[in-house]
Amino acid sequence: QAMAEGYTPTKPKRTLRCTLCRRILTECNAEPCPGKAEKKTRSRGAASSLADSSELQNLSQEDIELRVSTERVKSEEDEAISQMLAKMIYNDQTGEPQAYIIGQLEAYVGLRGNSHWCCVRGYDEFGLRVDVLVEAASERWILNEIHFLWKELPLTIQSMPLEDRIEFCRVRLPVGSEFRAVITKLCGNSVWLAMSKNANPKLRLDRSLLESNASEATVAAFKCPYRYLIMLDLEATCDYSPNPIVDVTTAEVTEFPWVVLDTQTGSLVYERQMFVRPDNLEGVTYYCTKLTGISQEMVRDGVKLQTAMQLLDEFIASRFGTEDRGSFRIVTDGIWDLSIQLYTECKRKGIERPWYFSEYFDLKDCFCRAFPFFPPSFKPSLMTLLNAVGLQVVGQHHRGLDDCKTIAQIVQLLLKLGFPFDNLKTVPSTADYNPWQHPDFVDFGSKCEPDSWKCTTPDCGIWNRPWMYYCRFCDCRQTDFTLKRQLEETAK
């Protein structure tokens, strides 16, 4: 009714008050309230305000001062990082301000969320100085003097004193090393990087570390507590097809080889290879033969798994003594050999496993500890490890004895770096242990996924996974997959 008579209500005036003392804002500005002073003091990390907080009442004065100094250092570091990121840098490729190039690439290509190759150029108090390669269509752009901040590396690196940290990186992540990193955000005149889980590193290590012979000075750096390391790499039946004959739960060992490394000299002192006859000979499928080079004819006259294990036990007893736990340990490439395959097959067949099959070194874990630059999600394959350090496969990949020798190459490198070999993996002895729930177990599957494709090469004919661009065993290229990939790229 009031509106009908032309009355227009007015919005009531709001009195602005301080959120700390609740006084009218004009009065608070004229005479600052204690709340503002307390907030300002707390933001600067003063010991007086921290000492009054209930969280720190039970701490000693030394602990309070340490926490205050830590917070002050962090705030000073953040301020220094902000100034560093805001620094104007001119791009070596174009001579233009790099911030302009970053903005253009973000607008037309999209930098954030994508992984790019980084090349180490140096080190300073902020982190690694890297060049970032951005590939856009047919063009390649290089962003210069980008910082990969220390705070984005694992705590193992962050906890080192700065001088030790830089020296550690000079040896294990030298200038010229490459890895993939994700641009997480744009900040200042630069970008913020985080290590990709598929880092695929290429480390430019000192060539002397890769030589097969170790000098006296190098041998003196060996820190392995065990005199001998036994490389063990099992091969087993497998399949990948629309109707697989065997899967991970029914796989059986077909090759049982080992190689012995003397950690005092760094040299190989013994090797042996045995083929094992599986109960289901048909499990040595065409796919298995293409992958491992092991055929049904090769294993038909092989020994039983229990016999192979007994022969290894006799060798250990004659050389080291089976009860001498301080003289040797087994090394495998991952957890599959001992925590999965041997454990499940022995359990199915009622074979007792000696203690040394339950305490072993995982090469992947040893590598990630020796080069602790990568996130926990980084799970490198044996080929990734070789590419990382610039080594080659010995013989044929996925042939057990050759893989043992390949593993030994990387172990020799770790010995030269002074890796302590103090990270034993254990296979649980409890009845409720389920190997299929092991956090590091990966089931690649035996049954073809949708969109799997069959190689059309007459002498191949292997089924390949949907994401494979080329056949795994020949150079055949999948036409439908190529067309699908092109359509996806066009849609982007």
Phi and psi in degrees as a GROMACS rama.xvg file:
@    title "Ramachandran Plot"
@    xaxis  label "Phi"
@    yaxis  label "Psi"
@TYPE xy
-64.9264  -37.124  ALA-2
-65.1878  -37.5137  MET-3
-65.1989  -28.6714  ALA-4
-87.1581  10.8659  GLU-5
86.7007  13.5574  GLY-6
-83.2014  128.674  TYR-7
-113.488  113.888  THR-8
-67.9518  144.197  PRO-9
-101.947  146.704  THR-10
-72.4835  126.701  LYS-11
-62.7404  143.46  PRO-12
-70.6812  139.16  LYS-13
-103.814  128.857  ARG-14
-85.1181  120.493  THR-15
-80.7908  128.454  LEU-16
-125.238  153.185  ARG-17
-67.8267  135.721  CYS-18
-75.1641  -11.5734  THR-19
-97.4331  -49.3606  LEU-20
-105.696  -8.31429  CYS-21
66.3795  15.4817  ARG-22
-82.1737  163.607  ARG-23
-59.7098  139.465  ILE-24
-61.8675  -35.1054  LEU-25
-64.4276  -37.5401  THR-26
-69.9112  -38.7962  GLU-27
-65.762  -38.8113  CYS-28
-68.1867  -34.0676  ASN-29
-68.8573  -36.5806  ALA-30
-136.081  94.9779  GLU-31
-52.705  136.759  PRO-32
-77.7611  158.783  CYS-33
-60.7029  -27.6702  PRO-34
-62.8117  -38.9239  GLY-35
-66.6303  -42.5892  LYS-36
-62.4372  -40.0764  ALA-37
-65.763  -41.1914  GLU-38
-64.6438  -40.4707  LYS-39
-65.8476  -41.1194  LYS-40
-64.1904  -41.7924  THR-41
-65.8859  -37.2814  ARG-42
-67.1936  -27.0367  SER-43
-83.8627  -6.87482  ARG-44
77.9784  34.8765  GLY-45
-70.0468  144.542  ALA-46
-68.5964  -29.9191  ALA-47
-65.0115  -43.7306  SER-48
-71.2218  -35.8699  SER-49
-68.334  -36.0782  LEU-50
-67.1095  -25.6712  ALA-51
-83.3762  -13.6664  ASP-52
-72.8675  147.198  SER-53
-65.362  -25.7962  SER-54
-66.1043  -31.0137  GLU-55
-107.709  7.65949  LEU-56
-62.6298  -30.0957  GLN-57
-92.5478  2.99533  ASN-58
-90.3746  152.534  LEU-59
-75.846  166.211  SER-60
-62.8904  -36.7849  GLN-61
-63.9596  -40.7336  GLU-62
-65.6552  -39.0074  ASP-63
-63.9837  -45.3273  ILE-64
-64.7516  -36.9923  GLU-65
-64.2936  -44.2393  LEU-66
-65.4506  -40.336  ARG-67
-62.7398  -46.2753  VAL-68
-64.0803  -36.942  SER-69
-63.3082  -45.738  THR-70
-63.6163  -37.7781  GLU-71
-65.8819  -41.7458  ARG-72
-62.7439  -41.9323  VAL-73
-62.1881  -44.017  LYS-74
-66.0959  -38.2417  SER-75
-66.847  -38.7465  GLU-76
-63.3184  -44.6649  GLU-77
-61.4139  -40.4003  ASP-78
-65.947  -41.2175  GLU-79
-65.0349  -39.8614  ALA-80
-64.053  -41.6514  ILE-81
-60.6547  -42.8693  SER-82
-65.4703  -38.4437  GLN-83
-64.8733  -43.275  MET-84
-67.9969  -26.1582  LEU-85
-84.1157  -7.82579  ALA-86
-65.2952  135.008  LYS-87
-76.5724  126.846  MET-88
-123.828  136.306  ILE-89
-99.644  132.956  TYR-90
-72.5316  133.612  ASN-91
-66.9168  -27.2352  ASP-92
-77.5345  -37.7677  GLN-93
-117.897  -19.2919  THR-94
80.0419  -1.0914  GLY-95
-89.5022  162.398  GLU-96
-57.8136  132.229  PRO-97
-65.8786  -28.8286  GLN-98
-59.4693  -35.9565  ALA-99
-65.4484  -43.1965  TYR-100
-65.5231  -41.7532  ILE-101
-60.4965  -43.2826  ILE-102
-62.881  -41.6653  GLY-103
-66.4072  -43.5963  GLN-104
-65.4337  -38.4897  LEU-105
-64.4973  -37.501  GLU-106
-71.7561  -39.359  ALA-107
-102.918  -24.543  TYR-108
-113.525  -43.3845  VAL-109
92.993  103.887  GLY-110
-92.1404  -42.5338  LEU-111
-66.1908  133.945  ARG-112
87.6732  -6.12601  GLY-113
-104.886  149.808  ASN-114
-96.3544  146.113  SER-115
-140.487  155.623  HIS-116
-73.4615  136.361  TRP-117
-121.804  139.972  CYS-118
-120.311  126.436  CYS-119
-71.8378  129.724  VAL-120
-115.207  -15.9104  ARG-121
170.532  -172.272  GLY-122
-142.89  147.408  TYR-123
-151.794  -167.319  ASP-124
-66.9892  -17.8779  GLU-125
-89.9693  -33.3954  PHE-126
158.996  -152.963  GLY-127
-83.3208  133.206  LEU-128
-91.9513  120.991  ARG-129
-130.55  156.523  VAL-130
-99.4827  135.352  ASP-131
-109.135  124.944  VAL-132
-93.6123  121.485  LEU-133
-113.169  118.035  VAL-134
-100.141  118.154  GLU-135
-123.461  109.32  ALA-136
55.6196  -119.509  ALA-137
-96.9688  4.54661  SER-138
-107.519  154.036  GLU-139
-126.603  124.591  ARG-140
-114.455  139.531  TRP-141
-116.532  120.04  ILE-142
-91.9256  121.158  LEU-143
-91.9617  153.63  ASN-144
52.7209  42.8412  GLU-145
-86.7013  139.327  ILE-146
-97.1703  124.787  HIS-147
-93.0115  104.054  PHE-148
-67.7705  146.933  LEU-149
-56.9185  -37.0421  TRP-150
-66.9377  -12.0071  LYS-151
-92.7815  -3.89486  GLU-152
-93.2872  160.822  LEU-153
-58.3143  159.921  PRO-154
-61.0416  -27.2238  LEU-155
-56.6884  -38.3763  THR-156
-79.3126  -45.2946  ILE-157
-61.0157  -32.766  GLN-158
-75.2853  -11.2303  SER-159
-76.8918  146.686  MET-160
-58.245  151.202  PRO-161
-55.5948  -46.1563  LEU-162
-63.5754  -41.9339  GLU-163
-66.6432  -36.9559  ASP-164
-62.0966  -46.2724  ARG-165
-66.5126  -42.0529  ILE-166
-64.5292  -38.802  GLU-167
-60.4445  -43.4053  PHE-168
-68.9723  -34.1581  CYS-169
-61.6234  -31.6002  ARG-170
-86.6751  -43.0948  VAL-171
-105.418  -14.3339  ARG-172
-137.023  66.5198  LEU-173
-67.0243  165.419  PRO-174
-57.3304  134.523  VAL-175
99.1602  -13.6274  GLY-176
-68.5451  149.88  SER-177
-126.79  149.455  GLU-178
-159.651  165.108  PHE-179
-98.8101  136.445  ARG-180
-136.01  155.87  ALA-181
-101.485  132.999  VAL-182
-81.6423  111.006  ILE-183
-88.5221  -29.8393  THR-184
-163.544  162.37  LYS-185
-98.8356  135.288  LEU-186
-147.735  131.209  CYS-187
59.2564  -129.666  GLY-188
-103.1  20.2903  ASN-189
-138.646  -166.073  SER-190
-129.349  158.486  VAL-191
-105.619  125.944  TRP-192
-109.896  148.642  LEU-193
-138.523  144.574  ALA-194
-64.1871  134.913  MET-195
-77.3994  147.728  SER-196
-68.7426  -20.952  LYS-197
-106.385  62.1108  ASN-198
-65.7485  -30.5484  ALA-199
44.5774  56.9932  ASN-200
-67.4372  151.634  PRO-201
-129.791  99.1802  LYS-202
-91.4097  128.515  LEU-203
-89.8852  70.3962  ARG-204
-75.1805  159.074  LEU-205
-58.4936  130.696  ASP-206
-62.141  -25.3276  ARG-207
-64.7639  -24.7533  SER-208
-72.1695  -20.9596  LEU-209
-97.9698  -3.93824  LEU-210
-72.9798  144.29  GLU-211
-68.502  -34.4233  SER-212
-89.5032  137.889  ASN-213
-105.283  134.071  ALA-214
-76.1727  170.394  SER-215
-63.1442  -38.0988  GLU-216
-66.1021  -37.0146  ALA-217
-68.7468  -42.5022  THR-218
-61.8405  -34.3218  VAL-219
-64.3469  -21.5442  ALA-220
-84.6749  -8.84848  ALA-221
-62.7777  133.288  PHE-222
-125.068  13.8199  LYS-223
-68.2008  129.219  CYS-224
-76.5893  -6.03824  PRO-225
-111.877  138.076  TYR-226
-68.3677  -36.9255  ARG-227
-127.316  142.671  TYR-228
-120.717  129.37  LEU-229
-104.896  113.205  ILE-230
-80.2116  126.493  MET-231
-129.091  127.186  LEU-232
-139.879  104.593  ASP-233
-83.0864  148.608  LEU-234
-116.815  148.123  GLU-235
-142.483  165.066  ALA-236
-64.1249  148.39  THR-237
-161.057  169.916  CYS-238
-161.123  156.257  ASP-239
-149.535  105.459  TYR-240
-163.659  170.979  SER-241
-61.9509  -30.2043  PRO-242
-130.358  78.8401  ASN-243
-66.6092  143.44  PRO-244
-81.3669  -29.5387  ILE-245
-141.028  151.644  VAL-246
-135.873  -171.741  ASP-247
-65.1877  -26.0479  VAL-248
-81.6012  -15.8568  THR-249
-119.453  5.35424  THR-250
-62.9246  148.305  ALA-251
-130.913  146.1  GLU-252
-66.6674  136.312  VAL-253
-117.773  -21.2549  THR-254
-137.907  133.802  GLU-255
-130.224  82.4333  PHE-256
-107.668  161.602  PRO-257
-152.229  153.421  TRP-258
-132.07  137.309  VAL-259
-108.01  130.759  VAL-260
-114.729  128.611  LEU-261
-86.3841  114.978  ASP-262
-78.1147  -6.67529  THR-263
-86.9126  -23.8417  GLN-264
-115.96  -18.0034  THR-265
77.3649  15.0308  GLY-266
-112.939  156.481  SER-267
-81.3962  133.198  LEU-268
-118.955  -10.5626  VAL-269
-162.793  147.883  TYR-270
-149.421  150.215  GLU-271
-155.086  145.611  ARG-272
-131.124  134.373  GLN-273
-134.833  136.02  MET-274
-92.5289  141.1  PHE-275
-115.407  131.334  VAL-276
-84.9851  118.569  ARG-277
-77.0035  156.34  PRO-278
-63.4875  -38.3722  ASP-279
-102.064  94.7447  ASN-280
-64.3728  -27.4767  LEU-281
-67.8913  -13.4895  GLU-282
-66.9289  -20.1044  GLY-283
-79.1295  80.8179  VAL-284
-79.6464  173.876  THR-285
-60.2177  -40.6188  TYR-286
-63.4465  -42.465  TYR-287
-60.9442  -41.8962  CYS-288
-66.5742  -40.6472  THR-289
-64.1982  -35.883  LYS-290
-76.8166  -45.9216  LEU-291
-105.626  -15.9665  THR-292
78.2345  8.23077  GLY-293
-101.025  124.546  ILE-294
-107.003  171.511  SER-295
-63.8192  -34.9772  GLN-296
-64.0798  -33.6702  GLU-297
-71.9088  -30.728  MET-298
-102.306  -6.15983  VAL-299
-58.9423  -36.5862  ARG-300
-103.664  18.3856  ASP-301
-75.8631  171.279  GLY-302
-83.5716  166.286  VAL-303
-76.4878  157.445  LYS-304
-58.0024  -42.7315  LEU-305
-61.9933  -37.1226  GLN-306
-66.2206  -42.6742  THR-307
-60.9558  -41.5698  ALA-308
-66.4269  -36.154  MET-309
-67.3023  -37.742  GLN-310
-65.2805  -39.492  LEU-311
-64.5071  -40.6312  LEU-312
-63.6511  -39.5209  ASP-313
-66.3595  -38.2944  GLU-314
-63.8307  -45.163  PHE-315
-63.2248  -41.9496  ILE-316
-63.1141  -38.4911  ALA-317
-76.8282  -28.704  SER-318
-97.2066  -40.4583  ARG-319
-120.713  -27.8019  PHE-320
90.303  120.675  GLY-321
-66.018  -22.1695  THR-322
-95.0515  -4.15994  GLU-323
-85.5552  93.5728  ASP-324
-80.09  -5.05676  ARG-325
-98.4649  2.48408  GLY-326
-105.351  -20.0544  SER-327
-154.998  159.923  PHE-328
-150.946  159.463  ARG-329
-92.3024  145.669  ILE-330
-122.071  130.713  VAL-331
-128.541  162.061  THR-332
-90.3932  85.7471  ASP-333
96.5283  -175.149  GLY-334
-96.236  -6.59973  ILE-335
-63.4195  -44.662  TRP-336
-58.1709  -51.1673  ASP-337
-103.377  -37.959  LEU-338
-80.6527  -18.6257  SER-339
-116.982  -72.4571  ILE-340
-64.5208  -57.7813  GLN-341
-64.8713  -37.3296  LEU-342
-62.8106  -49.6159  TYR-343
-70.116  -39.2642  THR-344
-69.2581  -40.8268  GLU-345
-64.7589  -37.0971  CYS-346
-66.3656  -40.3539  LYS-347
-65.7289  -38.4674  ARG-348
-98.2178  2.47772  LYS-349
68.4254  34.8756  GLY-350
-98.6725  131.352  ILE-351
-81.4164  135.485  GLU-352
-101.098  128.871  ARG-353
-63.3415  164.684  PRO-354
-60.7319  -32.5523  TRP-355
-72.5096  -9.08044  TYR-356
-84.4925  -4.29536  PHE-357
-109.91  -2.87735  SER-358
-133.448  112.902  GLU-359
-152.387  168.436  TYR-360
-100.866  132.203  PHE-361
-95.0067  115.751  ASP-362
-57.457  -40.1684  LEU-363
-59.851  -45.5528  LYS-364
-66.0341  -40.0482  ASP-365
-62.4077  -42.4684  CYS-366
-63.0482  -46.1752  PHE-367
-66.7845  -26.3069  CYS-368
-79.0168  -34.6842  ARG-369
-73.1185  -30.1364  ALA-370
-123.131  75.3203  PHE-371
-83.5685  48.4308  PRO-372
-99.1138  -6.95448  PHE-373
-113.733  154.862  PHE-374
-71.7891  164.32  PRO-375
-59.2126  -24.8002  PRO-376
-74.7315  -7.32117  SER-377
-75.1989  108.7  PHE-378
-119.861  86.2605  LYS-379
-75.6837  143.476  PRO-380
-82.2051  172.384  SER-381
-62.537  -38.4021  LEU-382
-66.0128  -36.829  MET-383
-63.7107  -40.509  THR-384
-63.2051  -43.0998  LEU-385
-63.7988  -44.7437  LEU-386
-63.9802  -32.9  ASN-387
-64.5962  -38.5592  ALA-388
-106.295  1.48487  VAL-389
78.1905  33.3759  GLY-390
-108.635  163.913  LEU-391
-112.278  156.26  GLN-392
-66.4936  137.774  VAL-393
-88.9109  119.676  VAL-394
69.101  -132.638  GLY-395
-106.562  126.534  GLN-396
-65.6283  141.123  HIS-397
74.9116  13.8652  HIS-398
-103.073  124.296  ARG-399
-53.8633  -51.7064  GLY-400
-63.7743  -41.0587  LEU-401
-64.5891  -40.1767  ASP-402
-66.2454  -33.6134  ASP-403
-60.2537  -42.7124  CYS-404
-68.971  -34.5994  LYS-405
-65.563  -43.6362  THR-406
-59.7088  -40.5105  ILE-407
-61.4027  -33.7854  ALA-408
-58.6679  -45.234  GLN-409
-71.0615  -36.3046  ILE-410
-63.3231  -39.7989  VAL-411
-61.0177  -40.6854  GLN-412
-62.6925  -43.8103  LEU-413
-63.7425  -36.6963  LEU-414
-62.1714  -42.9224  LEU-415
-66.1564  -28.7335  LYS-416
-80.082  -4.41221  LEU-417
79.3731  24.9044  GLY-418
-63.9685  132.479  PHE-419
-78.9645  -12.9499  PRO-420
49.4339  63.1697  PHE-421
-123.845  21.6058  ASP-422
-121.198  61.2851  ASN-423
-64.4698  138.533  LEU-424
-92.9955  147.544  LYS-425
-125.988  144.514  THR-426
-95.2509  118.797  VAL-427
-57.8594  142.016  PRO-428
-99.1461  1.14603  SER-429
-74.7551  152.595  THR-430
-68.6354  -23.3546  ALA-431
-88.9536  7.03382  ASP-432
-67.861  125.21  TYR-433
-116.315  103.935  ASN-434
-62.1378  -27.0723  PRO-435
-71.5884  -13.4835  TRP-436
-102.377  10.3751  GLN-437
-61.7546  133.206  HIS-438
-61.166  -23.6538  PRO-439
-98.8877  1.14665  ASP-440
-77.3543  133.603  PHE-441
-124.442  120.254  VAL-442
-97.631  106.763  ASP-443
-75.7347  -11.0744  PHE-444
84.4181  146.696  GLY-445
-109.028  -26.2192  SER-446
-90.7084  136.073  LYS-447
-59.5857  133.394  CYS-448
-77.3181  165.874  GLU-449
-58.2863  143.946  PRO-450
72.7847  10.2428  ASP-451
-65.0102  153.314  SER-452
-133.871  150.583  TRP-453
-102.268  132.956  LYS-454
-64.0755  137.047  CYS-455
-94.8789  -1.01752  THR-456
-66.5592  128.823  THR-457
-55.3816  -41.0462  PRO-458
-91.9985  14.831  ASP-459
-120.311  -82.6961  CYS-460
67.7874  25.7517  GLY-461
-85.6778  143.864  ILE-462
-77.2177  137.24  TRP-463
-120.853  154.878  ASN-464
-72.9711  155.419  ARG-465
-58.3191  -34.6834  PRO-466
-83.4407  -2.7742  TRP-467
-79.4317  127.019  MET-468
-78.3123  -39.2787  TYR-469
-119.319  160.074  TYR-470
-60.7709  143.68  CYS-471
-66.1727  -25.9104  ARG-472
-117.864  -1.04083  PHE-473
-151.431  -174.105  CYS-474
-94.6154  13.7751  ASP-475
-64.3823  136.747  CYS-476
-111.163  133.183  ARG-477
-81.402  115.1  GLN-478
-66.157  -49.1703  THR-479
-62.5596  -39.0608  ASP-480
-65.1101  -41.2695  PHE-481
-62.0779  -44.4748  THR-482
-63.2603  -42.7277  LEU-483
-62.0917  -41.049  LYS-484
-64.1809  -42.6065  ARG-485
-63.8526  -39.0101  GLN-486
-65.6022  -39.6522  LEU-487
-63.8986  -42.2454  GLU-488
-67.4455  -38.1023  GLU-489
-63.8268  -39.8859  THR-490
-63.7413  -34.8556  ALA-491
